[in-house]
């Protein structure tokens, strides 16, 4: 008889025994799955291993010099950008590894997506140094340091510029933002060690006299030295935040109880922390409007994005969707390039009229301004859209003063310009005589008119209400009023075409010409042209007028030279500003804002 074959082991039982053996605590042959090579952001924790506490423990080496950890699963964040190899170890045996690329966490990804306004420096290294240097030159080193050290988190940032060890991450950003539901401002700064950074900021706050109270969750409440509302200091995923509520206005006499009630009803700073900690996506960095506007603006060192909600009832008067601007620092100058997005054409579909004053003025102004806006658009800006509650309220307020605001605005052509001139000879006469500097010069302001009576009525009423002593001369359709304000002669000439105001010294000896064309050539992009709102201040011109004065009636040559040296040194000590200008003009989809501030050469 044939023999029976030997029975095979029970196969399911065999698999069970193998499985038990594989997960037994003493077995290290399981290979943890660390995932593929990938890119992470500095400060943002990543999970590895098993979340099950009963799973076998392994030793985790994160490749960044931090102590290894032994556990079934871990979470770890890398403080600085770089490439790191994460290894799972069983003693000396390597079970698995993965290479991770850690990049700086962009500051906008650390700002909640519904932030209404954000001002930020995207990367400290290469940006902050120039900004601080420019600011120190503009306002003076002592003034700059004093104001910067009062700003939230800035003292810690300034210390990082010295080049020594610091908790600040130079590859990450710094900024401020406003959140709906929080009445105040929030500052944030990228750091490499959140705990050390919190301690450093706490020391800075204490040294400034504030009271810092650490909380169990790692945050700190900060009671200001001036008794204002409490601030909140906390950290999250590589950034330190300081939420600063707006301070209540100082109480009027007899309003102490009301003021106390306002303080008790102060903004909840914990709202900021909850919103930041709940942030799981890209934050405000992928805001659709921000992305749209950023493509319209040149690159820079500092950026501003603002898109506060406009109440439905005010959208007709306020069609602006948002603003994006960039400041670029280049040696001794800062340039602004910005775009204001709008749901309808700004300042009218057609440009406002050109200024007649700029086309025939004395050369060499030290300041100039122009407003070129169609009259109805000017009415919208001042009074609100036709039929709106704001316009009705404004018109009624003017009626109580016996003035017809609608008629007054319709009498304006839409061009208003102002020129300021410096009279160096008159200045030196006064300076040498009185032993103190006093401004001397001329201000000329002109507005184009389409109708004279409403303007004439307004001027006469204002002169009478202010009880000014004035002379009035009328010749044909032209009326001139003369008076004195602060010892300066003032003349206002009204004709059917224009209203012209002149104040100060009498302009004489200057060539006349097309000042507008000169300004457009200097600043470009049709600044001071039709449809533009433009402003310019030229201290370089003022310095040239001071230095170029060769003689002053009644003043000796020696006295004049000594005064020129003294005044030149005083002006240089006050400000190194050479010139600055700002220009806004409608463009497709909104309007473009440009500006420049230039400092005198070192």
C-alpha positions as CSV (number, residue, x, y, z in Angstrom):
1,X,0.0,0.0,0.0
2,X,1.3,3.4,-1.0
3,X,2.4,5.6,1.9
4,X,0.4,8.8,2.6
5,X,2.2,12.1,1.9
6,X,3.2,14.3,4.9
7,X,0.6,17.0,5.7
8,X,1.7,20.6,4.8
9,X,1.6,23.2,7.5
10,X,-1.7,25.1,7.7
11,X,-1.0,27.9,5.2
12,X,-3.1,30.7,6.8
13,X,-1.6,29.9,10.2
14,X,1.8,30.2,8.6
15,X,1.1,33.6,7.1
16,X,-0.3,34.8,10.5
17,X,2.9,33.7,12.3
18,X,5.0,35.5,9.7
19,X,3.0,38.6,10.1
20,X,3.3,38.5,13.8
21,X,7.0,38.0,13.6
22,X,7.4,41.0,11.3
23,X,5.6,43.4,13.6
24,X,7.0,42.0,16.8
25,X,8.9,44.6,18.9
26,X,12.1,42.8,18.6
27,X,12.1,42.6,14.8
28,X,13.8,45.4,12.8
29,X,13.3,44.1,9.3
30,X,10.4,46.3,8.4
31,X,11.4,49.0,5.9
32,X,9.6,52.3,6.7
33,X,8.1,54.1,3.7
34,X,9.6,57.7,3.7
35,X,8.0,58.7,0.5
36,X,9.7,60.1,-2.6
37,X,12.2,62.9,-2.8
38,X,10.3,66.2,-2.4
39,X,10.4,69.9,-1.6
40,X,9.3,71.3,1.7
41,X,9.2,74.8,3.2
42,X,11.4,75.8,6.1
43,X,9.7,75.7,9.5
44,X,6.8,73.6,8.3
45,X,6.7,70.1,10.0
46,X,6.7,66.9,8.0
47,X,5.5,63.5,9.3
48,X,7.5,60.3,9.0
49,X,6.8,56.7,10.1
50,X,3.7,55.3,11.7
51,X,1.2,57.3,13.8
52,X,0.4,54.0,15.7
53,X,2.2,54.1,19.1
54,X,2.3,50.3,19.1
55,X,4.2,50.1,15.9
56,X,7.9,49.2,16.1
57,X,10.2,52.1,16.9
58,X,13.1,53.2,14.7
59,X,15.7,55.9,15.1
60,X,15.3,59.0,12.9
61,X,18.2,61.0,11.7
62,X,17.0,64.2,10.1
63,X,20.4,65.3,8.6
64,X,20.3,68.8,10.0
65,X,22.5,68.3,13.1
66,X,19.5,68.0,15.5
67,X,19.6,65.0,17.9
68,X,18.1,61.7,16.5
69,X,14.7,60.6,17.8
70,X,13.5,57.1,18.5
71,X,9.8,56.5,17.9
72,X,7.4,54.7,15.6
73,X,6.6,58.1,13.9
74,X,7.8,61.6,14.2
75,X,7.2,65.2,13.0
76,X,10.1,67.4,12.2
77,X,10.7,70.9,10.7
78,X,13.9,72.2,9.2
79,X,14.9,75.7,10.3
80,X,17.0,76.6,7.2
81,X,16.9,76.0,3.5
82,X,19.1,73.2,2.0
83,X,19.1,69.6,1.0
84,X,18.8,67.1,3.8
85,X,18.9,63.3,3.9
86,X,16.4,61.7,6.4
87,X,17.3,58.2,7.5
88,X,15.4,55.5,9.4
89,X,17.9,53.4,11.4
90,X,17.9,50.1,13.4
91,X,21.0,50.6,15.4
92,X,23.8,51.0,12.8
93,X,21.6,49.5,10.1
94,X,19.9,51.9,7.6
95,X,16.4,50.8,6.9
96,X,15.4,53.6,4.6
97,X,16.3,57.1,3.4
98,X,14.9,60.0,1.5
99,X,16.5,63.3,0.3
100,X,14.4,66.4,0.9
101,X,14.9,69.9,-0.5
102,X,14.0,72.6,2.0
103,X,13.2,76.0,0.6
104,X,12.5,79.3,2.5
105,X,8.8,79.6,3.3
106,X,7.5,82.7,1.4
107,X,6.1,85.3,3.7
108,X,2.8,85.5,1.8
109,X,2.2,81.8,2.5
110,X,2.4,82.7,6.2
111,X,-0.4,85.4,5.9
112,X,-4.0,84.3,6.0
113,X,-5.8,84.3,2.7
114,X,-8.3,87.0,3.7
115,X,-5.8,89.6,4.7
116,X,-7.0,92.9,3.4
117,X,-3.7,94.7,3.3
118,X,-0.1,93.3,3.3
119,X,3.2,95.2,3.3
120,X,6.1,92.9,3.0
121,X,9.8,92.3,2.1
122,X,9.9,88.9,0.4
123,X,13.6,88.2,1.3
124,X,15.7,90.0,3.9
125,X,19.1,89.4,2.4
126,X,19.9,91.9,-0.2
127,X,16.7,94.0,0.4
128,X,16.7,95.2,4.0
129,X,20.3,96.6,4.0
130,X,19.6,99.0,1.2
131,X,16.3,100.1,2.7
132,X,17.7,100.8,6.1
133,X,20.7,102.7,4.6
134,X,18.4,104.8,2.4
135,X,16.1,105.6,5.3
136,X,19.0,106.6,7.6
137,X,20.3,109.0,4.9
138,X,16.8,110.4,4.4
139,X,15.9,111.2,8.0
140,X,19.2,110.9,9.8
141,X,20.7,107.9,11.5
142,X,19.5,108.7,15.0
143,X,15.9,109.5,13.9
144,X,15.8,106.4,11.7
145,X,17.0,104.0,14.5
146,X,14.6,105.5,17.0
147,X,11.6,105.1,14.7
148,X,12.6,101.6,13.5
149,X,13.2,100.3,17.0
150,X,9.7,101.3,17.9
151,X,8.2,99.2,15.1
152,X,7.1,95.6,15.9
153,X,9.8,92.9,15.5
154,X,12.1,95.4,13.7
155,X,14.8,95.5,16.5
156,X,15.4,91.7,16.1
157,X,15.6,92.2,12.3
158,X,18.1,95.1,12.7
159,X,20.4,93.0,14.9
160,X,20.5,90.4,12.2
161,X,22.2,92.9,9.8
162,X,25.4,93.0,12.0
163,X,26.4,89.6,10.6
164,X,26.6,87.7,13.9
165,X,24.6,84.8,15.1
166,X,20.9,85.5,14.8
167,X,17.5,83.8,15.0
168,X,16.3,85.7,11.9
169,X,16.3,83.8,8.6
170,X,17.8,86.1,6.0
171,X,16.3,84.1,3.2
172,X,12.7,84.5,4.5
173,X,10.5,87.6,4.7
174,X,9.2,90.3,7.0
175,X,5.9,92.2,6.8
176,X,2.7,93.6,8.3
177,X,-0.9,92.7,7.5
178,X,-4.4,93.7,8.4
179,X,-7.1,91.1,9.1
180,X,-10.9,91.5,9.0
181,X,-12.3,91.1,12.5
182,X,-9.1,92.4,14.1
183,X,-8.8,96.1,14.8
184,X,-5.0,96.4,14.6
185,X,-1.9,95.4,12.7
186,X,0.0,92.1,12.7
187,X,3.8,91.9,12.2
188,X,5.6,88.7,11.1
189,X,9.2,87.8,10.7
190,X,10.8,84.6,9.3
191,X,13.1,82.9,11.9
192,X,15.3,79.9,12.1
193,X,14.6,79.0,15.7
194,X,11.1,79.9,16.9
195,X,11.7,79.4,20.6
196,X,14.9,81.4,20.6
197,X,13.3,84.1,18.5
198,X,10.3,84.4,20.9
199,X,12.8,84.8,23.8
200,X,14.8,87.4,21.9
201,X,11.6,89.4,21.0
202,X,10.5,89.2,24.7
203,X,13.8,90.6,25.8
204,X,13.5,93.5,23.4
205,X,10.0,94.2,24.6
206,X,11.0,94.1,28.2
207,X,13.9,96.4,27.6
208,X,11.5,98.9,26.1
209,X,9.4,98.8,29.3
210,X,6.6,96.5,28.3
211,X,5.4,93.7,30.5
212,X,5.7,90.3,28.9
213,X,3.6,87.4,30.4
214,X,4.4,83.9,29.0
215,X,1.4,81.7,28.4
216,X,1.2,77.9,28.8
217,X,0.7,77.4,25.0
218,X,4.1,79.1,24.3
219,X,2.7,82.5,23.4
220,X,3.1,85.6,25.4
221,X,0.8,88.5,26.4
222,X,2.5,91.9,26.2
223,X,1.1,94.7,28.2
224,X,2.3,98.0,26.7
225,X,4.3,100.4,28.9
226,X,1.8,103.2,28.0
227,X,-1.2,101.2,29.4
228,X,-2.7,100.5,26.0
229,X,-4.3,97.3,24.8
230,X,-2.5,94.0,25.3
231,X,-0.5,92.6,22.4
232,X,0.1,88.9,21.6
233,X,3.4,87.3,20.7
234,X,3.4,83.8,19.2
235,X,5.2,81.6,16.6
236,X,3.9,79.3,13.9
237,X,5.8,77.3,11.2
238,X,9.0,79.3,11.0
239,X,7.5,82.8,11.6
240,X,7.1,84.9,14.7
241,X,4.0,87.1,14.9
242,X,3.2,90.1,17.0
243,X,-0.5,91.2,17.0
244,X,-0.8,94.9,18.0
245,X,-4.4,96.2,18.6
246,X,-5.1,99.8,17.8
247,X,-4.8,102.0,20.9
248,X,-8.0,103.7,22.1
249,X,-8.1,107.5,21.7
250,X,-7.2,109.5,24.8
251,X,-10.4,110.2,26.8
252,X,-11.8,113.7,26.9
253,X,-12.3,115.3,30.4
254,X,-15.2,113.5,32.1
255,X,-15.1,110.5,29.8
256,X,-13.0,108.2,31.9
257,X,-15.8,105.6,32.4
258,X,-16.4,105.5,28.6
259,X,-12.7,105.1,28.0
260,X,-12.5,102.1,30.4
261,X,-15.4,100.5,28.6
262,X,-13.6,100.8,25.3
263,X,-10.5,99.2,26.7
264,X,-12.5,96.3,28.1
265,X,-14.1,95.9,24.6
266,X,-10.6,95.7,23.0
267,X,-9.9,93.5,19.9
268,X,-9.4,89.8,20.6
269,X,-5.7,89.3,19.7
270,X,-6.3,85.5,19.9
271,X,-8.4,85.8,16.7
272,X,-5.1,86.4,14.9
273,X,-3.4,83.3,16.3
274,X,-6.4,81.1,15.5
275,X,-6.5,82.4,11.9
276,X,-2.8,81.9,11.5
277,X,-2.7,78.4,13.0
278,X,-5.7,77.4,10.9
279,X,-3.9,78.4,7.7
280,X,-3.4,75.2,5.7
281,X,-3.1,76.4,2.1
282,X,-1.0,79.0,0.2
283,X,-2.3,81.9,2.3
284,X,-2.6,85.2,0.5
285,X,0.2,84.2,-1.9
286,X,-2.3,82.9,-4.5
287,X,-4.9,85.6,-4.2
288,X,-6.3,86.0,-7.7
289,X,-6.3,89.8,-7.7
290,X,-2.7,90.0,-6.3
291,X,-1.5,87.7,-9.1
292,X,-3.3,89.8,-11.7
293,X,-1.8,93.1,-10.5
294,X,1.7,91.8,-9.8
295,X,2.1,91.2,-13.5
296,X,1.5,94.9,-14.2
297,X,4.2,96.2,-11.8
298,X,8.0,96.1,-12.0
299,X,10.0,94.1,-9.4
300,X,11.2,95.7,-6.2
301,X,12.4,95.3,-2.6
302,X,9.2,96.1,-0.8
303,X,5.7,95.3,-1.9
304,X,2.2,96.5,-0.9
305,X,-1.1,94.8,-1.7
306,X,-4.4,96.1,-0.5
307,X,-8.0,95.1,-1.4
308,X,-10.3,96.1,1.4
309,X,-14.0,95.3,0.8
310,X,-16.2,98.2,-0.4
311,X,-19.8,98.3,0.9
312,X,-22.3,97.7,-1.9
313,X,-23.8,101.1,-1.4
314,X,-20.5,102.8,-2.0
315,X,-19.3,100.8,-5.0
316,X,-20.5,103.4,-7.5
317,X,-18.3,106.1,-5.8
318,X,-15.5,103.7,-5.0
319,X,-15.0,101.4,-8.0
320,X,-11.4,100.4,-6.9
321,X,-10.8,96.7,-6.7
322,X,-7.4,96.8,-5.2
323,X,-3.8,98.2,-5.3
324,X,-0.4,96.6,-5.8
325,X,2.8,98.5,-5.6
326,X,6.6,97.9,-5.5
327,X,9.4,100.0,-4.1
328,X,12.8,99.5,-5.8
329,X,15.9,100.8,-3.9
330,X,18.8,101.7,-6.1
331,X,21.8,103.3,-4.3
332,X,20.6,106.8,-3.4
333,X,17.1,106.6,-4.8
334,X,13.8,104.8,-4.4
335,X,11.3,104.2,-7.2
336,X,7.6,103.4,-6.8
337,X,5.7,101.5,-9.4
338,X,2.0,100.7,-8.7
339,X,-1.3,99.8,-10.2
340,X,-4.7,100.7,-9.0
341,X,-7.3,98.2,-10.3
342,X,-10.8,99.6,-11.0
343,X,-14.1,98.1,-12.3
344,X,-14.7,101.2,-14.4
345,X,-12.5,103.9,-16.0
346,X,-11.0,106.2,-13.3
347,X,-11.2,110.0,-13.6
348,X,-13.5,109.7,-16.6
349,X,-13.3,107.9,-20.0
350,X,-11.5,111.0,-21.5
351,X,-8.5,112.8,-20.0
352,X,-9.0,116.1,-18.1
353,X,-7.9,119.3,-19.7
354,X,-4.3,120.5,-19.8
355,X,-3.2,123.2,-17.3
356,X,-2.9,126.7,-18.9
357,X,-0.6,127.8,-16.0
358,X,2.0,125.2,-16.7
359,X,2.2,126.2,-20.3
360,X,3.2,129.8,-19.6
361,X,4.9,130.1,-16.3
362,X,8.2,131.4,-14.8
363,X,11.0,128.9,-15.0
364,X,12.6,127.2,-12.0
365,X,9.9,126.3,-9.6
366,X,11.0,124.3,-6.4
367,X,7.6,122.6,-6.3
368,X,4.8,121.9,-8.7
369,X,1.4,120.2,-8.6
370,X,-1.3,119.5,-11.1
371,X,-4.8,118.1,-10.9
372,X,-6.4,117.3,-14.3
373,X,-9.8,115.8,-13.8
374,X,-13.1,116.2,-15.8
375,X,-15.5,118.3,-13.7
376,X,-18.1,115.5,-13.2
377,X,-15.4,113.1,-12.0
378,X,-14.2,115.8,-9.6
379,X,-17.7,116.1,-8.3
380,X,-17.8,112.3,-7.8
381,X,-14.6,112.5,-5.8
382,X,-15.7,115.4,-3.6
383,X,-19.5,114.9,-3.3
384,X,-20.2,111.3,-4.4
385,X,-22.0,110.0,-7.5
386,X,-25.2,111.7,-8.7
387,X,-28.2,110.9,-6.5
388,X,-26.1,109.1,-3.9
389,X,-26.8,109.7,-0.2
390,X,-23.3,111.1,0.3
391,X,-23.8,113.7,-2.5
392,X,-27.2,114.7,-1.0
393,X,-25.7,115.1,2.5
394,X,-22.8,117.2,1.1
395,X,-25.1,119.5,-1.0
396,X,-27.3,120.0,2.0
397,X,-24.4,121.0,4.2
398,X,-23.3,123.6,1.6
399,X,-26.8,124.9,1.3
400,X,-26.8,125.7,5.1
401,X,-23.9,128.0,4.3
402,X,-25.9,129.6,1.4
403,X,-23.7,128.1,-1.2
404,X,-24.6,126.1,-4.3
405,X,-22.0,123.3,-4.5
406,X,-23.3,121.9,-7.8
407,X,-23.1,125.2,-9.5
408,X,-19.6,125.8,-8.1
409,X,-18.2,122.5,-9.4
410,X,-19.8,123.0,-12.8
411,X,-18.0,126.3,-13.0
412,X,-14.6,124.5,-12.8
413,X,-13.0,123.4,-16.1
414,X,-11.1,120.5,-14.5
415,X,-7.5,121.7,-14.4
416,X,-5.9,123.0,-11.3
417,X,-2.2,123.7,-11.0
418,X,0.2,125.2,-8.4
419,X,3.8,126.4,-8.7
420,X,6.1,127.4,-5.8
421,X,9.2,129.6,-6.3
422,X,12.0,130.4,-4.0
423,X,13.4,133.9,-3.8
424,X,17.0,133.6,-2.7
425,X,17.7,137.3,-2.6
426,X,14.7,138.1,-0.4
427,X,15.6,135.1,1.8
428,X,19.2,136.4,2.4
429,X,18.0,139.9,3.1
430,X,15.6,138.6,5.8
431,X,18.2,136.1,7.1
432,X,20.9,138.7,7.6
433,X,18.6,141.3,9.0
434,X,16.6,139.1,11.4
435,X,19.4,136.5,12.1
436,X,16.9,133.6,11.4
437,X,15.9,131.7,8.3
438,X,12.4,132.4,7.0
439,X,10.9,131.1,3.8
440,X,10.7,133.7,1.0
441,X,9.2,133.1,-2.4
442,X,6.0,133.0,-4.4
443,X,3.1,130.6,-4.7
444,X,1.0,130.7,-7.9
445,X,-2.2,128.7,-8.2
446,X,-4.6,128.6,-11.1
447,X,-7.9,126.8,-11.9
448,X,-9.6,126.9,-15.3
449,X,-13.2,128.2,-15.2
450,X,-16.3,127.8,-17.4
451,X,-18.5,130.2,-15.3
452,X,-17.5,133.1,-13.1
453,X,-20.5,134.0,-10.8
454,X,-20.5,130.9,-8.5
455,X,-16.8,131.3,-7.8
456,X,-17.1,135.0,-7.2
457,X,-19.9,134.4,-4.8
458,X,-17.8,131.8,-2.8
459,X,-14.7,134.1,-2.6
460,X,-16.7,137.1,-1.4
461,X,-18.5,135.1,1.2
462,X,-15.2,133.6,2.5
463,X,-13.5,136.9,2.7
464,X,-16.4,138.4,4.6
465,X,-16.9,135.4,7.0
466,X,-13.2,135.5,7.9
467,X,-13.3,139.3,8.4
468,X,-10.3,139.9,6.2
469,X,-9.4,143.4,5.2
470,X,-9.2,143.4,1.4
471,X,-9.2,145.6,-1.6
472,X,-11.5,144.8,-4.6
473,X,-10.9,146.1,-8.1
474,X,-13.1,145.3,-11.1
475,X,-12.2,146.1,-14.7
476,X,-14.6,144.6,-17.2
477,X,-15.1,140.9,-16.6
478,X,-12.0,140.7,-14.3
479,X,-12.2,141.1,-10.6
480,X,-9.1,141.3,-8.3
481,X,-9.0,140.9,-4.5
482,X,-5.9,142.0,-2.6
483,X,-5.1,141.4,1.1
484,X,-2.2,140.3,3.4
485,X,-1.8,137.0,5.2
486,X,1.0,136.5,7.8
487,X,2.7,139.7,6.5
488,X,2.6,138.3,2.9
489,X,0.8,140.0,0.0
490,X,-2.0,137.9,-1.5
491,X,-3.7,138.6,-4.8
492,X,-6.7,136.7,-6.3
493,X,-7.7,137.4,-9.9
494,X,-11.0,136.1,-11.3
495,X,-12.0,136.1,-14.9
496,X,-14.5,134.1,-17.0
497,X,-11.6,131.8,-18.0
498,X,-9.5,131.3,-14.9
499,X,-9.0,132.0,-11.2
500,X,-5.4,132.9,-10.3
501,X,-4.0,133.2,-6.8
502,X,-0.5,134.7,-6.2
503,X,1.0,134.9,-2.7
504,X,4.4,136.1,-1.5
505,X,7.1,138.0,-3.3
506,X,6.6,139.5,-6.7
507,X,8.0,137.3,-9.5
508,X,10.5,139.2,-11.5
509,X,13.6,138.6,-13.6
510,X,12.7,135.0,-14.5
511,X,12.4,133.6,-17.9
512,X,8.9,132.3,-18.8
513,X,8.0,129.3,-20.9
514,X,6.3,125.9,-21.0
515,X,7.1,124.6,-17.5
516,X,4.8,121.6,-18.1
517,X,6.9,120.4,-21.0
518,X,10.1,120.7,-19.0
519,X,8.6,118.6,-16.2
520,X,7.3,116.0,-18.6
521,X,10.8,115.7,-20.2
522,X,12.4,115.4,-16.7
523,X,10.0,112.8,-15.2
524,X,8.7,111.0,-18.3
525,X,5.4,109.1,-18.9
526,X,3.5,112.4,-19.6
527,X,3.7,113.5,-16.0
528,X,2.1,116.9,-15.6
529,X,0.2,116.3,-18.8
530,X,-3.6,116.1,-19.5
531,X,-5.4,113.5,-17.3
532,X,-2.5,113.3,-14.8
533,X,-2.4,114.0,-11.1
534,X,1.3,115.0,-10.5
535,X,3.4,116.4,-7.7
536,X,7.1,117.4,-7.6
537,X,9.4,118.9,-4.9
538,X,12.9,119.9,-6.0
539,X,15.3,120.8,-3.2
540,X,18.2,120.6,-5.7
541,X,16.7,123.6,-7.4
542,X,16.4,125.4,-4.0
543,X,20.1,124.6,-3.3
544,X,21.1,125.9,-6.7
545,X,19.2,129.2,-6.1
546,X,20.9,129.7,-2.8
547,X,24.4,128.9,-4.1
548,X,23.9,130.9,-7.3
549,X,23.0,134.2,-5.7
550,X,25.8,136.6,-6.6
551,X,24.5,139.9,-5.0
552,X,21.8,141.1,-2.7
553,X,20.8,144.8,-2.4
554,X,22.0,146.2,0.9
555,X,24.1,143.1,1.8
556,X,27.9,143.0,1.7
557,X,29.6,140.4,-0.3
558,X,31.3,138.9,2.7
559,X,28.1,138.7,4.6
560,X,26.4,137.0,1.6
561,X,29.2,134.4,1.3
562,X,29.2,133.6,5.0
563,X,25.4,133.2,4.9
564,X,25.5,131.0,1.9
565,X,27.9,128.6,3.6
566,X,25.9,128.5,6.8
567,X,22.5,128.0,5.1
568,X,23.9,125.4,2.7
569,X,25.3,123.4,5.6
570,X,22.1,123.8,7.6
571,X,19.9,122.6,4.7
572,X,22.2,119.6,4.1
573,X,21.9,118.7,7.8
574,X,18.1,118.9,7.7
575,X,17.7,116.7,4.6
576,X,19.7,115.1,1.8
577,X,16.7,115.1,-0.4
578,X,17.4,116.1,-4.0
579,X,14.0,115.8,-5.4
580,X,10.8,113.7,-5.3
581,X,7.8,113.3,-7.5
582,X,4.6,111.4,-7.7
583,X,2.3,110.8,-10.7
584,X,-1.0,109.1,-11.2
585,X,-2.7,108.6,-14.5
586,X,-5.7,106.5,-15.7
587,X,-4.9,103.3,-17.6
588,X,-6.8,100.4,-19.0
589,X,-8.3,98.5,-16.1
590,X,-7.5,101.2,-13.5
591,X,-4.6,103.6,-13.1
592,X,-0.8,103.7,-12.8
593,X,1.0,105.3,-9.8
594,X,4.7,106.2,-10.3
595,X,7.1,108.0,-8.0
596,X,10.7,108.6,-7.2
597,X,12.7,110.0,-4.3
598,X,16.3,110.9,-5.1
599,X,18.9,111.8,-2.5
600,X,21.8,114.2,-3.1
601,X,25.0,112.5,-4.2
602,X,27.2,111.6,-1.3
